[in-house]
Amino acid sequence: MKKIVIIGNSAAGISAAESIRGIDKEAKITMVSDEPYLAYQRYKVLDLLEGKIKERDLNFRNQDFYNNNSIELMLEREVVELNLNKKKAVFKDRDSIEFDELVIATGSKVKLPALKGIQKEGVVALNGLKEVKFLIENLPIAHTVVVVGCGTTAINVARIIGAKKIEVKLLGALNEPIEGVEAIINNPISEILGDSEAKAVRLANNKVIGASLVIFPEPKQPSIDFVRETEIKCGNFIFVDNQMRTNIPFVFAVGDCAEFSGQVKYCGWESALKHGSMLGGVICQK
Ligand SMILES: Cc1cc2nc3c(=O)[nH]c(=O)nc-3n(C[C@H](O)[C@H](O)[C@H](O)COP(=O)(O)OP(=O)(O)OC[C@H]3O[C@@H](n4cnc5c(N)ncnc54)[C@H](O)[C@@H]3O)c2cc1C
């Protein structure tokens, strides 16, 4: 029986699992995620922060999906290494899982800048549900919140928190004013102050702003550190051909972590779903 391991339990990983199971009823499929949740609609997490939806509305696939498709799900398991000779993925606790075919669907995560104090509690790399739940818990006791960035997600986060009548300092430009949000430009953070918890940020001009939450919704980087030490070819992303094959015959990559060589890279929920849905035909016809 073929053993297929999918690292990633989100749009790309789920659609890959579905398309494989649609063709191969026998293969042993295992999905691995470093998050503690069943698959959820990551692109909607800001709606939860805004209070427009409940947590259950984020559901993408429930436990029945995994049961009915005989998919083994390993949650809170971070893959930190690949051994391609032994066809093994190694977890943080050094336990490992063997595969015949490997699908990498690990998406992208915020890369925090190397600033003094960046490890303090209250500094948030906004990647998904875990961080949004932390914000929902902690915003009611926050006086001022710093949001770093000027992309769509950063501006949305600033707008949502500003609307909750909490003072927001956005370290980035705004095209048009947002009530409750002060944009500060050309003055990046030089240090995060506080003991174990963030209490304030020092800016490049030495000005100190009190803040118990410092949120980084960007910049995102593909989650492929564990791939970089292997012979799998990568640039910023993992290189794949138009059938999502890497240069290693038994390794595939889909979704936000993968890039078609020589083409403009598109990230996003729909494109991740599309990538994954191609895999059944490719893997099962090998
Ligand atoms: C706040 C926010 C708002 C967004 N808004 C939109 C939007 O409006 N429209 C849109 O199209 N997209 C949006 N996106 C982006 C969209 O969610 C992603 O493009 C999409 O989720 C990518 O799917 P993916 O399956 O490739 O990766 P992801 O959804 O990132 O999933 C990656 C999976 O891999 C797992 N993983 C990662 N590394 C490891 C590891 N080392 N070991 C084990 N497991 C690992 C993770 O736990 C997760 O299960 C938003 C994202 C965020 C965070």
The ligand as an SDF file (V2000), in Angstrom:
LIG
                    3D

 53 58  0  0  0  0  0  0  0  0999 V2000
   -5.0600   37.1910    8.0020 C   0  0  0  0  0  0  0  0  0  0  0  0
   -5.0820   36.5670    6.6330 C   0  0  0  0  0  0  0  0  0  0  0  0
   -5.9490   37.0520    5.6770 C   0  0  0  0  0  0  0  0  0  0  0  0
   -5.9800   36.4980    4.3970 C   0  0  0  0  0  0  0  0  0  0  0  0
   -6.8800   36.9520    3.4770 N   0  0  0  0  0  0  0  0  0  0  0  0
   -6.9430   36.3690    2.2490 C   0  0  0  0  0  0  0  0  0  0  0  0
   -7.9020   36.7510    1.2830 C   0  0  0  0  0  0  0  0  0  0  0  0
   -8.7060   37.6660    1.5190 O   0  0  0  0  0  0  0  0  0  0  0  0
   -7.9200   36.1060    0.0760 N   0  0  0  0  0  0  0  0  0  0  0  0
   -7.0320   35.0870   -0.2190 C   0  0  0  0  0  0  0  0  0  0  0  0
   -7.0720   34.5140   -1.3140 O   0  0  0  0  0  0  0  0  0  0  0  0
   -6.1150   34.7070    0.6710 N   0  0  0  0  0  0  0  0  0  0  0  0
   -6.0340   35.3170    1.8860 C   0  0  0  0  0  0  0  0  0  0  0  0
   -5.1000   34.9110    2.7960 N   0  0  0  0  0  0  0  0  0  0  0  0
   -4.0750   33.9520    2.3680 C   0  0  0  0  0  0  0  0  0  0  0  0
   -4.6240   32.5310    2.3090 C   0  0  0  0  0  0  0  0  0  0  0  0
   -5.1180   32.1720    3.5760 O   0  0  0  0  0  0  0  0  0  0  0  0
   -3.4810   31.6430    1.8640 C   0  0  0  0  0  0  0  0  0  0  0  0
   -3.1000   32.0330    0.5490 O   0  0  0  0  0  0  0  0  0  0  0  0
   -3.9040   30.1740    1.8380 C   0  0  0  0  0  0  0  0  0  0  0  0
   -4.3050   29.7750    3.1270 O   0  0  0  0  0  0  0  0  0  0  0  0
   -2.7430   29.3180    1.3580 C   0  0  0  0  0  0  0  0  0  0  0  0
   -3.0860   27.9800    1.5140 O   0  0  0  0  0  0  0  0  0  0  0  0
   -1.9580   26.8670    1.6920 P   0  0  0  0  0  0  0  0  0  0  0  0
   -2.7100   25.6030    1.8830 O   0  0  0  0  0  0  0  0  0  0  0  0
   -0.9750   26.9790    0.6000 O   0  0  0  0  0  0  0  0  0  0  0  0
   -1.1740   27.2580    3.0280 O   0  0  0  0  0  0  0  0  0  0  0  0
   -1.6640   27.6330    4.5100 P   0  0  0  0  0  0  0  0  0  0  0  0
   -3.1030   27.9760    4.5620 O   0  0  0  0  0  0  0  0  0  0  0  0
   -0.6920   28.6460    4.9990 O   0  0  0  0  0  0  0  0  0  0  0  0
   -1.4560   26.2760    5.3080 O   0  0  0  0  0  0  0  0  0  0  0  0
   -0.2020   25.7500    5.5630 C   0  0  0  0  0  0  0  0  0  0  0  0
   -0.3530   24.4980    6.4060 C   0  0  0  0  0  0  0  0  0  0  0  0
    0.9440   23.9400    6.6220 O   0  0  0  0  0  0  0  0  0  0  0  0
    1.1600   23.7000    8.0020 C   0  0  0  0  0  0  0  0  0  0  0  0
    2.6110   23.8250    8.2310 N   0  0  0  0  0  0  0  0  0  0  0  0
    3.4270   24.8410    7.8750 C   0  0  0  0  0  0  0  0  0  0  0  0
    4.7110   24.5570    8.1690 N   0  0  0  0  0  0  0  0  0  0  0  0
    4.6860   23.3160    8.7330 C   0  0  0  0  0  0  0  0  0  0  0  0
    5.7080   22.4530    9.2540 C   0  0  0  0  0  0  0  0  0  0  0  0
    6.9960   22.7730    9.2080 N   0  0  0  0  0  0  0  0  0  0  0  0
    5.3180   21.2720    9.8000 N   0  0  0  0  0  0  0  0  0  0  0  0
    4.0070   20.9070    9.8260 C   0  0  0  0  0  0  0  0  0  0  0  0
    3.0060   21.6800    9.3230 N   0  0  0  0  0  0  0  0  0  0  0  0
    3.3530   22.8550    8.7800 C   0  0  0  0  0  0  0  0  0  0  0  0
    0.2820   24.7120    8.7050 C   0  0  0  0  0  0  0  0  0  0  0  0
   -0.0390   24.2710    9.9910 O   0  0  0  0  0  0  0  0  0  0  0  0
   -0.9400   24.7070    7.7950 C   0  0  0  0  0  0  0  0  0  0  0  0
   -1.7390   23.5830    8.0900 O   0  0  0  0  0  0  0  0  0  0  0  0
   -5.0660   35.4420    4.0860 C   0  0  0  0  0  0  0  0  0  0  0  0
   -4.2100   34.9500    5.0520 C   0  0  0  0  0  0  0  0  0  0  0  0
   -4.2170   35.4930    6.3280 C   0  0  0  0  0  0  0  0  0  0  0  0
   -3.2770   34.9320    7.3850 C   0  0  0  0  0  0  0  0  0  0  0  0
  1  2  1  0
  2  3  1  0
  2 52  2  0
  3  4  2  0
  4  5  1  0
  4 50  1  0
  5  6  2  0
  6  7  1  0
  6 13  1  0
  7  8  2  0
  7  9  1  0
  9 10  1  0
 10 11  2  0
 10 12  1  0
 12 13  2  0
 13 14  1  0
 14 15  1  0
 14 50  1  0
 15 16  1  0
 16 17  1  0
 16 18  1  0
 18 19  1  0
 18 20  1  0
 20 21  1  0
 20 22  1  0
 22 23  1  0
 23 24  1  0
 24 25  2  0
 24 26  1  0
 24 27  1  0
 27 28  1  0
 28 29  2  0
 28 30  1  0
 28 31  1  0
 31 32  1  0
 32 33  1  0
 33 34  1  0
 33 48  1  0
 34 35  1  0
 35 36  1  0
 35 46  1  0
 36 37  1  0
 36 45  1  0
 37 38  2  0
 38 39  1  0
 39 40  1  0
 39 45  2  0
 40 41  1  0
 40 42  2  0
 42 43  1  0
 43 44  2  0
 44 45  1  0
 46 47  1  0
 46 48  1  0
 48 49  1  0
 50 51  2  0
 51 52  1  0
 52 53  1  0
M  END
$$$$
